[in-house]
Amino acid sequence: MYIFNPMLINPAVAGSEYFHEIKVGYRNQWMGLKNSETGESVAPRTFYLSGHGHIGQHIGPNRGRSRYEKFRHHGIGGIITNDEFGPFNTLSAYLVYAYNLMLSEYVNISFGAGVGMQQWRLDGSKLLFAADGSGPQIGTINKTLPDANIGGWLQAKNYFIGFSTHQIFQNQFNLLPRSAGESSQNKLNVHYFLYTGYNVKVHEQLVFVPSILLKYVNPVPLAVDLNCKMKYSLLKEKKDEENHEIWGGISYRHQDAP
C-alpha cells in the first residue's frame, strides 16, 4: 500500500507535493483463512485514511523579504489506520508535520514527525484453547498507548529516497490480565524503514517506477520488498490543463513479515 502512499511509512512526505491530497485504502489478505470452529474469516484486513498538504509556500507576511523564503514551507497531515487479524485489532491515529526545503528547482528534502496513539484490542471470545475447552476466560481487552514516528525524505525529479522509524516510544503493556494467569509483558519494538526508487520513462505517456523497501524489526530478519509501479498519463489536447493518470503496480516480499 505504501507504493501508492509513502506517507504511511514516512511522515516527512507531508507537504512534499505541489498539491493537497486525500487517500483511502483497503487491503484484504489470505481471504480463505477462516476459524475452524465458527467458519468466521480471520484473514488480515487493513483500512487507512490519510491526507496532507503544504502551507506557507509562496505566501505569508514574510514573502519577498528573503530570496530563499519561497524555498521553505511546511507540510501538515493526518493518518488513521485500522488493522484486524483474527482476535486482534489495532487502531492508530497520527497528526503529521514536516519541514520542507527546496535544495534546487527539482530537489526537495524534508524532515517530519507523526504523533498520536495506538489502541490495541483483543477479543477473547475469538480465542481457541485446548480441545477439552479448558483455558482462561478472557473478555475484551483494550490498551491505548501514545506513539510517535520520525523520518526524512529526499525527492527529486527522477528519484526518491526516505528513511523512517516507527514506534520510537517502545511502549510496554500486559496483553493478558492477571486473572487469566501469569501476565504477559509485550514490548513494541522500533521499526526501521529505508525506501528508494527511480522513475524510468519508457514513453512520453508511460513511466515505470521500480523501488525497494528494506524493513527491520529486532529480532525479525531483514524484510525486502521489490516493487514496480506504472504511471500512464492521459494527455489532453490543451497543455494548460492537468493530465489524468492511471496507476498500477506489483510487489514482491522476501522473508515473512507484517
Secondary structure, DSSP 8 states (H G I E B T S, - for coil): -TTT-GGGT-GGGTT-SSS-EEEEEEEE--TT-B-TTT--B---EEEEEEEEEEESSS-STTTTSSTTGGGEEEEEEEEEEEEEETTEEEEEEEEEEEEEEESSSS-EEEEEEEEEEEEEEEEGGG----TTS-S----EEEEEEEEEEEEEEEE-SSEEEEEEEE-TT--EEESS-GGGSS--EEE---EEEEEEEE-EE-SSSEEEEEEEEEEEETTEEEEEEEEEEEEEEE--S-TTS--EEEEEEEEEEES---
